Amino acid sequence: MGACTVDGASLTWGYKESFRTYIEGIARGGWTLTDVSYEYPAYAWGAGTGSFDDETLTGQISYGGSITFTGHDGALNTTLANARLELAGDTGYIVFDVTGTTQGGDSVDQKGVRLAEFPLGDAAVADGALSLDALPTTLTEAGAAAFGTYAAGEALDPVSAVIPVNADCGIATEEQVDAEAETTATVTAATEPATAEGAPVWPWIVGGLVVVALAATGGVLIARRNRADDSKATPTA
């Protein structure tokens, strides 16, 4: 387990359908796209790159591109640039650099704004990719302050993404496998009884000492018995 390298990730998100309708209708405006396409009902990014940790589900995928919303004869002119997906454990964020003028006429220039958030739930790497399928998103406090159209907590469009990962993602490394094998071998060597060929020497040494001791004791007894017999056989004067 560990770092997963990402290349060729896709992302689709429409921000908010009612906002797009408002921009094209009442606001008499629209949007300009750079390295982003519009595939109703969402904007689409491709070629995302980055990395994340598949154990903690933390990391970031960058897509780039920009969307510039305009309306109300130029009163609204806000650009969302450098799209990123940030994974932060149980929660994910759609991140942009936000510049321009909000609908309220305020100037904005903020980098790395967590514009929207979504629950990651039980998302996990499967079949070589991390897939997010129509997860509900909401506007964050930072997003509400930067974009200036809706209040924090406003429901936004669902987000989907397919994030391909490197082949090693989600697989134990070779070093980990080797370490486990070595640990098992050490434990086996310490707990299994020794074979005849590899039997320890000290039991034989102890056994030999016992045999020598018994032989020596037997010799003493025999010697004493012989002396006793000799004393009985010798006549007195």
C-alpha distance (Angstrom), angle and dihedral (degrees) to the residues before:
residue distance angle dihedral
M1 . . .
G2 3.82 . .
A3 3.78 140.7 .
C4 3.81 116.4 20.6
T5 3.80 116.6 -157.9
V6 3.81 113.6 -140.7
D7 3.80 126.5 -153.8
G8 3.82 129.8 163.9
A9 3.81 97.8 14.7
S10 3.81 120.5 169.0
L11 3.80 129.9 -148.1
T12 3.81 132.8 -170.6
W13 3.80 124.6 -173.0
G14 3.79 131.8 146.3
Y15 3.82 99.2 -160.1
K16 3.84 93.8 -140.0
E17 3.79 126.4 -19.7
S18 3.80 94.6 -149.3
F19 3.81 89.4 52.0
R20 3.79 91.9 53.4
T21 3.81 89.4 50.1
Y22 3.81 90.2 48.8
I23 3.82 92.5 49.2
E24 3.79 93.1 51.9
G25 3.80 93.8 41.5
I26 3.79 123.3 30.8
A27 3.81 95.0 14.5
R28 3.83 91.6 49.5
G29 3.76 89.7 -141.5
G30 3.77 140.8 104.5
W31 3.78 141.7 -172.1
T32 3.78 138.9 -83.2
L33 3.80 119.5 -145.0
T34 3.80 130.5 -153.3
D35 3.82 117.2 -173.4
V36 3.80 87.9 -16.4
S37 3.79 128.3 98.7
Y38 3.79 130.9 -152.6
E39 3.78 114.0 -131.5
Y40 3.79 106.5 172.3
P41 2.95 122.1 -81.0
A42 3.81 95.0 17.6
Y43 3.77 146.6 31.6
A44 3.78 114.1 -110.8
W45 3.79 132.1 -148.0
G46 3.79 128.6 -173.9
A47 3.80 142.0 -178.2
G48 3.80 93.0 49.2
T49 3.81 116.1 175.4
G50 3.78 135.8 -173.1
S51 3.77 140.3 89.2
F52 3.78 142.5 -99.0
D53 3.80 140.4 -176.1
D54 3.79 110.1 -106.7
E55 3.82 92.2 -157.5
T56 3.82 97.4 55.0
L57 3.82 95.7 21.0
T58 3.78 92.2 -131.7
G59 3.79 126.6 138.2
Q60 3.78 143.4 78.8
I61 3.80 139.6 -95.2
S62 3.80 118.5 -159.9
Y63 3.82 123.5 -151.5
G64 3.81 104.9 168.2
G65 3.82 120.3 -161.2
S66 3.79 127.7 109.6
I67 3.81 143.6 -120.9
T68 3.80 119.6 -154.4
F69 3.81 116.1 -163.5
T70 3.81 117.3 -159.4
G71 3.78 133.0 179.8
H72 3.79 148.3 131.5
D73 3.78 91.5 57.1
G74 3.79 92.7 -58.4
A75 3.80 97.9 -42.5
L76 3.79 86.8 113.7
N77 3.80 113.5 49.4
T78 3.80 112.4 146.9
T79 3.80 127.9 158.5
L80 3.80 125.8 -156.7
A81 3.81 106.7 -162.4
N82 3.81 139.9 174.4
A83 3.79 97.7 23.4
R84 3.81 115.9 -148.3
L85 3.76 136.5 177.2
E86 3.79 111.7 -141.0
L87 3.81 118.6 -162.9
A88 3.79 114.0 -156.2
G89 3.79 107.0 171.7
D90 3.81 109.4 -89.9
T91 3.81 93.7 8.8
G92 3.79 135.2 55.4
Y93 3.80 128.9 -159.1
I94 3.81 135.1 -155.0
V95 3.79 104.3 -141.0
F96 3.81 130.0 -162.8
D97 3.78 141.5 167.4
V98 3.82 102.3 -119.0
T99 3.81 120.9 -154.6
G100 3.81 138.0 159.4
T101 3.77 134.1 44.4
T102 3.78 125.1 -35.9
Q103 3.79 124.7 -135.6
G104 3.80 87.3 -99.6
G105 3.80 90.7 58.5
D106 3.81 95.9 -107.1
S107 3.78 120.0 140.6
V108 3.81 116.0 -124.2
D109 3.79 133.5 -171.0
Q110 3.79 111.9 162.5
K111 3.81 129.9 151.9
G112 3.79 125.7 -146.0
V113 3.81 97.7 7.4
R114 3.79 114.5 179.7
L115 3.78 91.4 -136.6
A116 3.81 99.5 172.8
E117 3.78 136.1 13.1
F118 3.78 134.1 -155.3
P119 3.83 137.2 -179.6
L120 3.78 116.1 -102.4
G121 3.80 92.6 -160.3
D122 3.81 111.4 172.2
A123 3.81 95.4 -15.5
A124 3.80 110.9 155.0
V125 3.79 140.8 160.2
A126 3.82 111.4 -86.5
D127 3.80 131.4 164.3
G128 3.79 92.1 0.2
A129 3.81 98.4 -51.8
L130 3.78 145.9 73.1
S131 3.81 105.9 -128.4
L132 3.80 126.3 -163.6
D133 3.79 112.4 -167.6
A134 3.82 118.5 -162.3
L135 3.81 95.9 -44.2
P136 3.82 114.0 -176.3
T137 3.82 115.5 -110.2
T138 3.79 132.7 -160.1
L139 3.80 133.2 -164.7
T140 3.81 113.7 -101.7
E141 3.80 127.8 -140.3
A142 3.81 89.1 -106.4
G143 3.81 90.6 48.1
A144 3.78 92.9 50.5
A145 3.81 91.0 50.3
A146 3.82 93.4 47.9
F147 3.80 100.5 41.6
G148 3.77 97.5 35.0
T149 3.82 99.8 -158.5
Y150 3.81 106.2 94.2
A151 3.79 137.0 27.1
A152 3.80 122.5 -105.8
G153 3.78 112.3 -84.1
E154 3.81 94.1 35.8
A155 3.80 111.2 147.9
L156 3.80 112.2 -112.6
D157 3.81 132.6 -173.4
P158 3.83 119.3 -67.2
V159 3.80 119.4 -96.7
S160 3.79 126.9 -135.0
A161 3.78 129.6 -175.0
V162 3.77 140.4 168.9
I163 3.79 110.3 -153.2
P164 3.83 113.4 -172.7
V165 3.81 115.1 -154.9
N166 3.80 136.5 -160.2
A167 3.80 118.2 -86.4
D168 3.82 93.3 -106.3
C169 3.81 93.9 56.9
G170 3.80 110.8 117.5
I171 3.83 93.5 10.5
A172 3.81 124.4 108.7
T173 3.79 112.2 -110.7
E174 3.82 121.8 -110.4
E175 3.80 90.3 -114.3
Q176 3.80 90.8 57.7
V177 3.79 91.7 49.6
D178 3.83 91.6 49.4
A179 3.79 91.2 48.8
E180 3.79 91.4 52.0
A181 3.82 90.7 49.1
E182 3.80 91.7 50.5
T183 3.80 91.5 49.1
T184 3.80 91.0 51.0
A185 3.81 91.3 49.0
T186 3.80 91.6 50.5
V187 3.78 93.1 49.6
T188 3.84 91.0 47.3
A189 3.80 92.3 50.7
A190 3.78 91.0 49.9
T191 3.80 97.6 47.2
E192 3.81 107.7 33.5
P193 3.85 118.2 87.3
A194 3.79 115.2 -106.7
T195 3.80 118.9 -101.7
A196 3.81 122.3 -121.1
E197 3.79 91.5 -99.5
G198 3.76 93.8 47.8
A199 3.82 97.7 36.7
P200 3.82 113.7 139.3
V201 3.81 117.1 -100.8
W202 3.80 100.0 -134.3
P203 3.87 97.7 76.3
W204 3.82 88.6 57.9
I205 3.78 91.2 48.2
V206 3.79 91.6 51.2
G207 3.81 90.6 46.0
G208 3.78 90.7 51.1
L209 3.78 91.8 51.1
V210 3.81 90.5 51.6
V211 3.81 91.2 51.4
V212 3.81 91.6 48.4
A213 3.80 90.7 48.1
L214 3.79 92.3 50.3
A215 3.79 91.1 47.5
A216 3.78 91.6 50.3
T217 3.80 92.1 48.4
G218 3.79 90.9 49.0
G219 3.78 90.5 51.2
V220 3.78 91.8 53.0
L221 3.79 91.3 50.4
I222 3.78 92.2 48.7
A223 3.81 91.4 48.9
R224 3.79 91.6 50.8
R225 3.79 91.7 48.4
N226 3.82 91.6 50.8
R227 3.81 91.6 52.2
A228 3.77 89.9 49.4
D229 3.81 91.5 52.8
D230 3.82 91.9 47.5
S231 3.79 91.6 53.0
K232 3.82 91.0 53.8
A233 3.82 92.5 49.0
T234 3.84 96.2 51.4
P235 3.89 111.8 90.7
T236 3.75 119.1 -133.6
A237 3.89 122.0 -120.8
